[in-house]
Amino acid sequence: MGAEYGKREGQTVSNVWNLVSRLVFCQGLGGAVAGGEIGWTMSAFEKPQIIAHIQKGLNYTVFDCKWVPCSAKFVTMGNFARGTGVIQLYEIQHGDLKLLREIEKAKPIKCGTFGATSLQQRYLATGDFDGNLHIWNLEAPETPVYSVKGHKEIINTIDGIGGLGIGEGAPEIVTGSRDGTVKVWDPRQKEDPVANMEPVQGENKRDCWTVAFGNAYNQEERVVCAGYDNGDIKLFDLRNMALRWETNIKNGVCSLEFDRKDISMNKLVATSLEGKFHVFDMRTQHPTKGFASVSEKAHKSTVWQVRHLPQNRELFLTAGGAGSLHLWKYEYPIQRSKKDSEGVEMGVAGSVSLLQNVTLSTQPISSLDWSPDKRGLCICSSFDQMVRVLIVTKLHKI
């Protein structure tokens, strides 16, 4: 039954993609006819195109959206004006969105992840405004399958590892909160976190805005990276339960993501207020200088999100406060490390190039998620209460 279910849903994704491919091809032909000059049209369509395939207005503020693995479905999370939380489950059908389920909860829901669940269960973990971590079975969402009062204040950010066949080791969830703490949870263990990173006695607590798992390439290794409102980035080694590295990028850190969670640390992107992002080469750590990095002024306002393309780790999207999306490519240097004057290995940063950008909204894009199953299929939500299904073309040629 489970195999048939997965197979049927996989066909649904393929059907959606076939429709999308025809749509993009037709749009390409339309450009050729309208442009008149074949050469001009060809050069315009050699670059990847970011196309808003479906747009849907919602009656609530949406904070996060995530694809349901191995399906043409996704969830949106947010809060109604009356102060309650909401999870909606949508499916792409015949070029439109069909609402399959709406789940209303007592507290507004800020963030969610499928990262710690199995492909068979596909449970959604969420963090809410009251500091609660819940795990939901979307087929029977009346009561959570796991629940813990994780933080004293709002859970701003969440990430998962060890599920979906991605990353070695136990399934774990990390949450970051306004209360200044970052906690790692094992859904098989009730009540207490397996790790708790909090300010030392006498140190000011900082609002944690973003967390990300990485380095989960074997059963023992795993790191959590956390970004804070004052520009601090802290890298926690979960194997040794120690702070491995920290830096400050001078502006609040809005989003962090490793290019891959399940490999030895390779690259980390950090986005910030004031429109900048930084790419750190995580392969070589210098004892005093840390990791080499390159920064780019990407948007005219806050860069809210970064998401790497699952099928090509050198490509990533950034989402801006002025409603824009930018598609970037990272180029490695000829040599990724060199020796300093004292003969100690230090990293060498590469460069980033802008492949395409588009403005979708007048409001900030609050969340972004690539489909893990179909290259170029993407969803994003924005503060104009819209969710959009996007197609990014020609990614296989880059």
Secondary structure, 3 states (H helix, E strand, C coil): CHHHHHHHHHHHHHHHHHHHHHHHHHHHHHHHHHHCCHHHHHHHHHCCCEEEEEEEECCCEEEEEEECCCCCEEEEEEECCCCCEEEEEEEEECCEEEEEEEEEECCCEEEEECCCCCCCCCCEEEEECCCEEEEECCCCCCCCCEEEECCCCCEEEEEEECCCCCCCCCCEEEEEECCCCEEEECCCCCCCCCEEECCCCCCCCCCEEEEEEECCCCCCCCEEEEEECCCEEEEEECCCCEEEEEEECCCCEEEEEECCCCCCCCEEEEEEHHHEEEEEECCCCECCCECCEEEEECCCCCEEEEEEECCEEEEEEEEECCCEEEEEEEECCCCCEEECCCCCEEECCCEEEEEEEEECCCCCEEEEEECCCCCCEEEEEECCCEEEEEEECCHHHC
